[in-house]
Amino acid sequence: MDMNDTAPAGEGGRTVAENVLMGITLYAITVCSIVGNILVIVAVLTVRRLRSSITNYFIVSLACADLMVSMLVMPFAAVFEITDSWPFGLAFCDAFQAFDILSATASILNLCVISLDRFMAITSPFTYYSRMNSRTAFALIATAWIVSFLISVLPVTLDLHEDEDLKAIGWYSDPYFCVLSMNSTYALISSLISFYIPAAIILFTYARIYVVARRQARQIAAYDTTANRVKNGGRTNQKTMARERKAAKTLAIIVGVFILCWLPFFVVNIIDPYCGHCLPPLPVKIFVWLGYINSFLNPLIYAQNKTFKSAFKSVLCCYQCRGINPRDVDTSDEERTAVSRAAPRVQPSPKPEPKTTGSAQGNTSKVYVVPNGALTAHETASVSGKTLNGPHTPTDNKTSEDPNSTELQNLEEKTTDINDNDTQT
């Protein structure tokens, strides 16, 4: 970048119509990003099922970082891009640059933490819940934010990021100009901590997740007997392949969007100070906004499961006005939710008083008078040593879970919600 960036609006060749179009586009992205991240936070805070998930702690932390980008960085960056002037003063420029680095780094590090959480859930399903508890989650979140603070606020406050050559020509003292330019040492260190190391972790974890998920899918298919395969007409293998394709697609979207949004900026962020700030301003500005757009896309990617979708609907449609409290919505099963909305509400009957039958104390049993004429499993009584329903057969049996199948389904359908993993195989 060079000092030609300070040219006022119009001198860069943009017409008034182009500035208006740019303003509408940038502020539309900003507003959508704010709304999306607020929805994620509100959904987790108001829906009981979402609050019970450790993974959603990381989702909320990510949403807070992206909300900081959307509210404290993007609006002011949009004004500067449209007008080619910084009307907010020199002091706020330093605060703006600190918020920019802090929120962007926190967003990337929270993405890294989410990938580690998914990696542990998929590769170590039996030890995940004992290792990934609330204390561990808060420790990881705190680490992400502390590192972000140390790499952003402290260097900017102490002017450790400034380039001496740019400082000599008044780059950092112009109150109407606010472009973050840094020396080569700070650019290299901050880029490594803010992007390259987290990106390497993200790529490794998601690559391992895909390998493990693919192996688990094949193991699940191998468990099926020949008779079952014949009975299902070969649909087992087809279903397994569909799972693999869906898992691969999900991971490709997660990694692809992250790399597309942030890699260009952090490449030029290192090149620019080493070449004497020789890069033209336009591609740098585009790459900066690509990184900002990642804060808009994160809620769309990481909250795309049935639980979050139904929670968003409950928040946007104000279900409380219809007599449904979003805190009580079990959003993991959309069909059940729809039925519960349509069904009339029936007040529960008081528990019936038990009556005793039989003349001898040893032959006495409890009999409940049930209003609808049916006995639930725990109310079934024994009469003369025999159950009312015949030989005892538990009615609340749970099919033994295959952890491989469970975790694979988590990967496909709920990339961000491990506590939605009670799907039975």
C-alpha positions, 0 to 999 in steps of 0.5 A: 500500500502507498499514500495514494490511498488517501485520495478523496472519493471520486479521484479513484475513479468511482462515481456517485452511483458506484459509491451508493452501490458499494455502501448498500452492499457493505452495510447489507453484509454488516447488518446480516452479520449482526443479525445472524450472530445475535440469533446464534447467541439468543438461540443458545441462551433461550433454548434449553437443549442448546444450553446443555451442549458443550460444543455450543459454548464454543459456538457462542464464543465464535458468535461473540467474536464475529459480532464484535467484527460486525459491530465494532469494525465493519461499519467504520471500515465501510465508511472509510471505504466509501468516503476514502476518509477517516472522520472519527479521529486519530485516537479512535483509529488506534482503537479501531485497529486494535478491535480489528485484530482482536476480533478477527484473531478471536474468530479464527482461534474459536474456529480452531477450538471448534475443530479440536472439539469435533476432533475429540468427539469423532475420534474419541467418543468414549472419553469425550464427555469426561475430557470435554467438560465445562471447565475444559471448554471455558479454559479453551475459550479463555485461552483463545481470547487471551491470546487474541488480546495479547497479539492485538491490543498490547502491540497497537497500544504500545505502537509495536506494530508501526513501521519506521519508514511509514512513521517517518512520512507521517502515516500514523499521524494523519487524523483523516487516514486509518489503514493498518500497516505494520512492520515485517516482524509484527506482520510475521508473528501476528500472521502465524499466531492469528492464522497460519498455526490455527489453519494448520490445526484446522486442516489436520483435525478435519482431515483426520475427522474425515478419515475416521468418519469414512472408516467408521462408515465402512465398519458400520456397513461391515456389521450388516449380515448378508441376510440384511443386505439381501432384505434391504436390496443393497440399500445399506451400501448406498446409505453408507456412501451417501453418508460419506458424501455428505460428510465430505461435503460438510467438511469441504464447506467448512475448510473451503470457506475458511481458507477462501476468506482468510488466506488471501489477506494473510498472504498479502499481510506478510508480503506487503511489509517485506516489499516496502508496502508495494501492493496496490490498495484495491486487492488489499481492500478486497481481501480485508473484506473477504475476511470480514465476510467470514463473520457473516458466513460462520453462523450459516455454516456452524449453526446449520442443524435441526436444533439451531434451525428450529431455535431460529424459527422460535426466536424469529416467529415469536412462538411465545405469542402462540403459547409456546415457550422457546425454552421448552422446544425440543428442536431435535425432531422437527416433526415432533415439534410440528405435531406438538404445535398442532395438537390440543393441549390437555391438562395432565390428570392427577395420579390415581389412587392405588387400590389393593386387592387380595385377601392375604398380605403376600398376595396383595398388589396395586391396581391403578385406575387409569382414565384412558384404560391403559397402563404405562410400563412403570404402572403395570402391577403384579397380581398373584405373582403374574404381571398384568401384561404377561411375561415381563418385557421392559417397554422402555428398552433402548437399542444399544448404541454403536458409537461409530454410527452415532458419531458419524451421524453427528458429523453429517447432521450436526457438525456443531452440536455433539449433545444432539448425538442421541440418535439410535442406530 
